[in-house]
């Protein structure tokens, strides 16, 4: 009898050891797949983001809205703004892609046969998603506000420059007030002289066109800068179109807008997180809510992707992907709506911080239960727990059979 008990004990230990090995292999396999898929996904997403920012920035530079010398830094800052969102989407796509592939290639069927449950995927997903969530949180709290502040500061510096300082050879430039357009064919960086100047000035309904062979910037005794043109022609047309005058000149001065304009507002999006916490006004609460909710959505969406990634090997996966896309868009919109409600003081900050994520986690649990239940069984199957089985009872039963 003692030999039989020893045999069952050894068999139980061997079974537990094999189960642990299978579980470790299961987790390490999925973590490796998650990391590889996430790397490729992030590179693709960030390339798309940088390309989009590049096209937009080059268009602004061509239109005279940003400085040509700062195009590269503006592209980099513009890409950093979207880094938290890129990390959130990376986690969701990586988990969704890896798990759906495992279902489609019937790899999950083999794991289920080995005694692994669908709930066992939560641990490798959390091991994969938590570091990226923390990275997204750091970017959302510190890096993104800094990038937005630097980007707006660069645009503001260019807007504060005088009209002529914005001029680039061979390009049309609009003044800060929007009532004057400059064109210069050639420009000397050493002497600050310009050649073949063309200026269109609009004051009310009157349009004035000035062209000159050369010009320079001079400052009078009061500090007002002028663009002094030499050897040119001035044409004026009134608003009715009935009066047109044209005169030639040897020297003609145009007053240059040299005002700095209004100081840029200290926007909430630029503030440090400690200043937002110290302020904690409705606007500050809304900004703080967005900075925290966006990274948290990476963790929640990573878990939600497990049941959404279920694919019938005999069928397609387009319906699940569409369902996942709709859930992601709905989730993002709910977070935006709660932020707006916090700003309008119609919803408490802590409720807005917990409620959307709690609802998605509840949906995750319901979908996991539904995917994990036997075919044909009800959604919630409550069974009476099996009583404790003594090893001596098993041995006595085997002895009776003999």
Number of C-alpha atoms within 10 A of each C-alpha: 11 8 8 15 14 11 12 15 13 12 12 12 12 12 12 12 12 13 15 12 12 16 17 12 12 17 19 13 12 19 22 13 16 24 17 13 19 24 13 12 19 20 13 13 17 18 13 13 19 18 14 14 18 19 12 14 22 18 13 15 16 15 13 20 19 22 19 16 9 14 16 13 13 24 21 15 22 23 22 22 20 17 20 25 17 21 26 24 19 27 32 24 21 26 30 26 19 22 24 26 18 19 17 20 14 15 13 20 13 13 16 12 9 13 11 17 12 17 14 12 19 15 13 18 22 17 12 22 28 17 12 21 24 15 15 26 21 16 23 26 22 15 18 24 22 19 21 19 17 17 18 15 13 16 15 18 13 18 20 17 17 17 22 22 10 21 20 19 16 11 14 18 23 21 20 21 10 10 13 20 18 20 22 24 16 15 20 10 8 6 8 11 13 25 19 19 21 19 19 18 18 15 11 9 10 13 18 18 17 21 20 24 16 20 23 17 18 14 13 8 6 6 9 13 19 19 18 17 25 20 15 20 19 17 15 19 17 15 12 9 11 7 9 12 10 12 10 14 12 10 13 18 15 14 14 18 19 16 12 13 13 8 8 10 7 9 11 18 19 19 19 15 19 11 11 19 12 9 12 15 14 19 19 22 22 25 24 25 21 20 23 16 22 21 25 20 25 27 23 21 27 26 26 26 25 25 26 23 23 20 22 13 14 7 8 11 16 10 10 17 19 12 11 21 12 12 16 18 10 12 18 15 12 16 21 17 13 23 25 19 17 25 20 12 15 11 14 14 20 11 11 21 21 11 14 17 20 12 12 18 16 12 14 20 16 15 16 18 17 16 17 14 14 11 9 6 9 10 15 10 10 7 6 6 6 6 6 6 8 8 11 12 10 13 15 12 10 12 11 7 6 5
